[in-house]
């Protein structure tokens, strides 16, 4: 029996997290030192690469775990 992989995609929940905290993208950029266009790409899930350092800084500033910001979603749904 062949296992067919599901079309899973990594989803970045940054937009939801900053809205819950009442923080703008610009404010998160100021707090983290990450360029605002990079924050915007992460919020819109259009980023092509996600430096682990940036991910770590965001988690530290927002006081969250990596599992709180990255989730796997099934694109076929």
Number of C-alpha atoms within 10 A of each C-alpha: 3 4 5 6 6 10 11 12 11 13 17 22 17 23 19 12 16 16 11 9 9 10 14 12 20 15 13 18 18 12 13 20 12 17 13 16 13 17 21 17 17 20 19 14 15 12 14 7 9 12 7 9 10 15 17 15 15 23 18 13 11 17 10 13 13 13 11 13 18 14 13 12 13 11 10 7 5
